[in-house]
Amino acid sequence: MVIGELRTKIDKIWDTIWTGGISSPTSVLEQITYLMFMKLLDDNEIRKEGNAAALDIEYKSKIFKSGEFTPDEGKTSIPYSELRWSKFHNDEPTVMFDTVRNFVFPFIKTVNGDGKDTAFSRFMSDAVFLIPTAKVLAVCVDTLNEIDMSNKDIMGDVYEYCLNKMSSAGDLGQFRTPRHIVDMMVELVSPNVTDKILDPAMGSAGFLLGSAKYIQNHFEKELMRKDVAEHYNKTMFSGFDTDPSMLRIGAMNMLLHGVEEPKIERQDSLSDDNKIRDEYSLILANPPFKGSVFPEDISKDILALCKTKKTELLFLALFIKSLRIGGRCACIVPDGVLFGSSTAHKAIRKELIENNCLQAVISMPSGVFKPYAGVSTAVLIFKRDPAGTKNVWFYDMQADGLSLDDKRAPVTENDIPDIIERFNNLEKETDRERTEKSFFVPKDEIVGNDYDLSINKYKKTEYKPIEYPSTAEILADLNELEMEITKGLEELGELL
């Protein structure tokens, strides 16, 4: 989340570009992300060079190579070393503006391309550098230079914040899933090096990045094998979205996290354009909560599973169709999916219970997505398993480590570690009472409740008797209080 000093600096950059003459909020947002990418590219290289020096080994950059870079337009060549943020940010504004506009920006559009058709090269091909003057660029570069970018997810955070400034995040459904919720979901499904992972509503690629980091942290040795590394870089990660700006951000983020050629495509995942079925072993997603689509645009096999125009239900059907047998999914849904009474709501819940293995329903508090949205949501975890469901584990998350108001300040209460620990040891959950935060509910009971998955349907409230003072005691206290007031008034009257 963008707060405090970071928020102030992003506001300054936004206002500088805006007053410089760029009147389109989307264009302002894109220019900010391009500049951040330039800096993060160089920051990554500096870190790698430092690690190599510490180990006393030679490091050859794949990004800032030896030799010179010549733009497609045939302008004068420039050494790759001159394209680095750490070099050009010290130049005079006019020199820096010429370097960035004529060389650095054309260069970042070619990063990781080498003549290949990659997700990055496709989505950067139509990118345009619009910063109008040397003065505007100098202010932006100086301000960005003051920002600590050691957290590489910062691009996604800034993108989310800028969408909110545009007042479009709620309308477009493009607010990001908070990083700690992404990390929780990734931990719950434990990606591995054999997985084929999809987010069909990828946005800035938060779930794909979370999975990539998990694999980097847990399978360091396996990633040194050539076949595993190739799968990781080319075939492990897939993501779809309809917004080209989002796709550019996602492609940049994946490259910054070491995933060179993810399968990122611009397409409507719910339409007939998406023909991939029974393919993925893992899906992580937070699909759009609101909005509807024309039935004629929706893939027929999805409608056969769930006839509706509600995107939150259609995406659930898509997840089921996209998973291979044994594949697993962790997704966020609005609470209405859990208890909605329409035919479509009941149909998709029945499909999850009867023809798949619904493992968990984690109810989250409504403040999780503040300040961008106040919706109540839940995480569903299921496997594509024709054997169906036996028991469903419910968890009533009441705190996520941050306050549930618009400020989202850190607090001590946090159920996430408990959720992860208990989900990884479900055999210990069988005897939990329904007055506790987590418990099992058998399939038959859920079926008997019309496949209702809301936790309040099954959670028992424990009523504890409260002892109040007797009427005589209350009257005695009131009389004593009245006497004190009367005495005080008399004393005040004597003073006057």
ZAVOGU-844103 format. One line per 10 residues: number of its first residue (from 1); their letters; for each residue x, y negated, z of C-alpha. Coordinates in steps of 0.02 Angstrom, whole numbers. Example, Ala and Ser with C-alpha at 12.3 -4.5 7.8 and 13.67 -1.06 7.14 Angstrom:
2
1) as) 615,225,390 | 684,53,357
//
This chain:
496
1) mvigelrtki) 0,0,0 | 60,-175,-42 | 60,-279,118 | 161,-413,205 | 317,-480,120 | 299,-365,-30 | 124,-431,-61 | 187,-611,-51 | 324,-577,-179 | 208,-487,-301
11) dkiwdtiwtg) 85,-633,-286 | 228,-753,-327 | 277,-653,-482 | 95,-640,-538 | 66,-828,-516 | 229,-870,-606 | 184,-766,-759 | 5,-830,-756 | 53,-1013,-748 | 184,-980,-882
21) gissptsvle) 43,-960,-1006 | -10,-777,-1005 | -197,-785,-976 | -238,-600,-987 | -231,-513,-816 | -193,-347,-902 | -45,-424,-991 | 21,-499,-829 | 9,-329,-747 | 103,-244,-890
31) qitylmfmkl) 244,-372,-889 | 270,-345,-702 | 281,-156,-725 | 406,-172,-869 | 521,-278,-762 | 506,-158,-616 | 549,-14,-731 | 706,-104,-790 | 762,-126,-610 | 718,50,-555
41) lddneirkeg) 812,125,-702 | 970,38,-647 | 939,74,-462 | 929,260,-505 | 1093,253,-599 | 1181,160,-459 | 1123,293,-336 | 1184,435,-449 | 1351,348,-475 | 1371,329,-287
51) naaaldieyk) 1333,512,-257 | 1458,564,-391 | 1592,451,-318 | 1564,524,-145 | 1591,698,-216 | 1740,638,-320 | 1662,699,-483 | 1641,612,-650 | 1470,545,-690 | 1409,512,-867
61) skifksgeft) 1245,420,-881 | 1114,484,-1002 | 1028,315,-994 | 1167,184,-1002 | 1284,277,-1118 | 1454,227,-1182 | 1457,126,-1342 | 1333,-3,-1401 | 1145,-17,-1423 | 1071,-87,-1584
71) pdegktsipy) 885,-128,-1587 | 780,-64,-1731 | 766,-240,-1796 | 953,-233,-1833 | 1003,-373,-1715 | 1183,-385,-1658 | 1236,-236,-1554 | 1265,-249,-1368 | 1360,-132,-1249 | 1243,-18,-1149
81) selrwskfhn) 1323,-84,-991 | 1251,-257,-1030 | 1075,-184,-1025 | 1083,-146,-839 | 983,-251,-716 | 1134,-266,-602 | 1226,-350,-747 | 1100,-464,-831 | 1013,-528,-674 | 1170,-631,-636
91) deptvmfdtv) 1167,-718,-806 | 1110,-896,-836 | 920,-900,-869 | 935,-935,-1055 | 1066,-799,-1080 | 966,-676,-976 | 806,-716,-1071 | 892,-683,-1238 | 966,-520,-1174 | 805,-454,-1099
101) rnfvfpfikt) 691,-505,-1243 | 803,-451,-1386 | 896,-302,-1312 | 840,-237,-1142 | 655,-227,-1183 | 682,-139,-1352 | 803,-24,-1259 | 681,33,-1124 | 558,81,-1261 | 687,207,-1324
111) vngdgkdtaf) 737,281,-1156 | 726,470,-1156 | 676,468,-1339 | 829,515,-1439 | 716,529,-1589 | 597,651,-1501 | 410,628,-1484 | 394,619,-1294 | 254,552,-1185 | 364,406,-1137
121) srfmsdavfl) 410,360,-1316 | 228,372,-1373 | 155,262,-1238 | 295,135,-1242 | 292,118,-1432 | 159,-19,-1431 | 224,-109,-1276 | 255,-295,-1303 | 367,-415,-1207 | 264,-572,-1176
131) iptakvlavc) 357,-671,-1041 | 363,-842,-1124 | 514,-936,-1057 | 684,-915,-976 | 623,-1006,-820 | 476,-888,-794 | 587,-736,-819 | 719,-803,-698 | 592,-827,-559 | 521,-652,-586
141) vdtlneidms) 693,-570,-589 | 753,-664,-435 | 595,-617,-339 | 602,-434,-392 | 784,-431,-341 | 731,-469,-163 | 614,-318,-155 | 675,-153,-82 | 633,-24,-215 | 707,127,-127
151) nkdimgdvye) 530,196,-126 | 508,248,-308 | 319,259,-287 | 318,70,-274 | 265,52,-457 | 103,142,-423 | 72,39,-265 | 99,-123,-358 | -12,-66,-501 | -152,-27,-379
161) yclnkmssag) -133,-196,-293 | -134,-290,-458 | -291,-199,-513 | -373,-260,-354 | -316,-438,-393 | -402,-418,-560 | -561,-366,-467 | -570,-218,-584 | -513,-74,-476 | -687,-37,-412
171) dlgqfrtprh) -767,-56,-583 | -640,54,-672 | -621,180,-532 | -433,158,-545 | -383,138,-364 | -243,257,-319 | -257,398,-195 | -156,344,-41 | 15,427,-42 | -7,514,125
181) ivdmmvelvs) -169,594,63 | -82,650,-97 | 59,724,7 | -66,814,120 | -155,892,-28 | 9,944,-109 | 65,1025,54 | -99,1120,66 | -81,1200,-107 | 110,1220,-102
191) pnvtdkildp) 165,1202,-286 | 303,1319,-345 | 420,1331,-493 | 307,1451,-589 | 155,1336,-581 | 78,1245,-727 | 4,1088,-650 | -134,974,-716 | -214,810,-666 | -349,774,-795
201) amgsagfllg) -381,600,-722 | -200,559,-690 | -198,368,-675 | -22,321,-623 | 23,506,-600 | 22,509,-410 | -24,693,-394 | 101,747,-526 | 237,647,-439 | 189,721,-270
211) sakyiqnhfe) 202,896,-343 | 369,856,-426 | 443,792,-262 | 378,944,-167 | 461,1061,-292 | 623,961,-287 | 625,974,-97 | 579,1158,-84 | 659,1238,-237 | 825,1149,-259
221) kelmrkdvae) 921,1309,-299 | 790,1375,-421 | 793,1210,-516 | 976,1239,-556 | 927,1384,-669 | 912,1333,-851 | 743,1414,-882 | 665,1339,-725 | 737,1167,-762 | 667,1173,-939
231) hynktmfsgf) 495,1222,-875 | 503,1083,-745 | 550,951,-874 | 437,1004,-1018 | 292,1120,-977 | 256,1115,-790 | 163,948,-782 | 13,892,-885 | -94,737,-865 | -236,654,-960
241) dtdpsmlrig) -311,480,-952 | -403,360,-1067 | -314,200,-1014 | -152,168,-1112 | -85,54,-975 | -109,192,-848 | -23,316,-963 | 126,201,-982 | 141,183,-793 | 124,371,-772
251) amnmllhgve) 256,408,-905 | 376,282,-825 | 346,355,-652 | 377,534,-710 | 539,484,-796 | 599,392,-640 | 567,551,-540 | 671,657,-658 | 532,738,-761 | 589,704,-939
261) epkierqdsl) 450,766,-1053 | 284,793,-961 | 132,833,-1067 | 42,668,-1045 | -98,634,-1169 | -225,497,-1201 | -392,585,-1207 | -560,599,-1122 | -540,758,-1020 | -727,791,-1020
271) sddnkirdey) -748,782,-1209 | -728,912,-1345 | -556,837,-1380 | -495,932,-1227 | -498,1113,-1285 | -376,1187,-1158 | -459,1317,-1049 | -400,1454,-929 | -226,1379,-937 | -170,1300,-774
281) slilanppfk) -118,1380,-610 | -139,1220,-509 | -250,1066,-524 | -234,914,-410 | -351,770,-445 | -454,625,-383 | -576,603,-529 | -687,450,-554 | -822,440,-420 | -946,338,-518
291) gsvfpedisk) -999,313,-695 | -1085,423,-820 | -1053,479,-997 | -1159,517,-1149 | -1210,701,-1148 | -1166,718,-1332 | -984,674,-1292 | -965,807,-1156 | -890,975,-1197 | -1029,1103,-1215
301) dilalcktkk) -951,1233,-1101 | -942,1105,-960 | -1125,1060,-982 | -1169,1245,-980 | -1095,1253,-806 | -1167,1089,-742 | -1294,991,-845 | -1275,811,-789 | -1201,642,-835 | -1118,618,-665
311) tellflalfi) -930,620,-688 | -890,685,-513 | -989,843,-549 | -928,863,-727 | -747,855,-672 | -777,994,-546 | -844,1101,-689 | -691,1054,-793 | -573,1107,-653 | -655,1278,-647
321) kslriggrca) -646,1299,-835 | -464,1240,-844 | -396,1357,-710 | -330,1528,-753 | -388,1674,-645 | -302,1655,-477 | -270,1470,-508 | -303,1348,-367 | -369,1172,-353 | -367,1031,-226
331) civpdgvlfg) -478,885,-272 | -563,736,-192 | -752,717,-209 | -876,590,-141 | -984,656,0 | -1137,660,-112 | -1064,810,-203 | -1073,909,-40 | -1258,887,-6 | -1341,811,-160
341) sstahkairk) -1510,890,-196 | -1516,877,-386 | -1512,1034,-492 | -1337,990,-553 | -1271,965,-376 | -1338,1133,-320 | -1276,1219,-478 | -1094,1165,-457 | -1093,1209,-271 | -1166,1379,-310
351) eliennclqa) -1033,1406,-443 | -896,1363,-318 | -966,1483,-188 | -1025,1629,-294 | -900,1638,-437 | -748,1557,-357 | -667,1563,-187 | -702,1400,-96 | -570,1398,40 | -588,1231,127
361) vismpsgvfk) -693,1074,143 | -597,935,231 | -711,790,273 | -618,623,272 | -670,461,358 | -742,323,249 | -596,205,279 | -467,312,189 | -482,213,26 | -497,40,103
371) pyagvstavl) -472,-100,60 | -514,-45,-118 | -667,61,-81 | -767,114,71 | -837,278,7 | -846,434,114 | -751,577,34 | -695,756,58 | -556,867,-6 | -611,1031,-84
381) ifkrdpagtk) -485,1174,-100 | -534,1326,-203 | -466,1466,-309 | -534,1533,-472 | -579,1705,-407 | -727,1803,-479 | -741,1896,-313 | -819,1739,-241 | -815,1662,-67 | -822,1751,101
391) nvwfydmqad) -795,1611,226 | -767,1424,208 | -651,1329,325 | -715,1156,375 | -612,1018,454 | -680,854,521 | -538,731,492 | -565,581,604 | -398,491,584 | -261,485,451
401) glslddkrap) -126,385,541 | -191,215,484 | -332,104,547 | -494,131,452 | -525,-54,419 | -463,-161,275 | -295,-191,361 | -249,-4,364 | -118,-35,498 | -21,113,571
411) vtendipdii) -102,199,722 | -50,347,829 | -204,453,791 | -172,567,642 | -258,732,601 | -155,768,444 | -15,869,529 | -149,972,619 | -242,1002,455 | -86,1067,368
421) erfnnleket) -36,1176,516 | -208,1254,535 | -237,1282,348 | -71,1375,338 | -125,1485,483 | -309,1517,448 | -303,1687,534 | -297,1591,698 | -455,1493,658 | -582,1634,664
431) drerteksff) -634,1607,846 | -647,1418,842 | -809,1344,908 | -911,1229,799 | -893,1091,926 | -708,1080,877 | -632,988,729 | -608,1145,625 | -705,1307,608 | -761,1441,485
441) vpkdeivgnd) -935,1458,411 | -985,1623,327 | -1047,1623,148 | -1219,1690,194 | -1254,1541,307 | -1203,1419,170 | -1313,1508,43 | -1457,1500,167 | -1433,1312,176 | -1451,1291,-13
451) ydlsinkykk) -1261,1287,-33 | -1249,1128,72 | -1065,1092,108 | -1079,941,222 | -990,974,385 | -1130,897,488 | -1243,1037,431 | -1138,1162,529 | -1047,1062,662 | -1123,1072,836
461) teykpieyps) -1129,918,945 | -1083,947,1125 | -1191,844,1242 | -1113,803,1410 | -1226,743,1551 | -1191,567,1612 | -1228,526,1794 | -1300,354,1826 | -1321,267,1996 | -1490,285,2079
471) taeiladlne) -1620,147,2062 | -1593,97,2243 | -1406,76,2215 | -1434,-29,2058 | -1558,-143,2152 | -1435,-162,2297 | -1297,-212,2176 | -1413,-339,2092 | -1463,-415,2260 | -1280,-431,2310
481) lemeitkgle) -1239,-512,2143 | -1385,-634,2162 | -1325,-684,2335 | -1150,-718,2268 | -1221,-828,2130 | -1331,-925,2253 | -1183,-953,2370 | -1077,-1014,2225 | -1210,-1138,2170 | -1225,-1207,2347
491) elgell) -1037,-1233,2357 | -1039,-1319,2188 | -1180,-1434,2247 | -1080,-1487,2401 | -933,-1536,2290 | -1046,-1649,2186
//
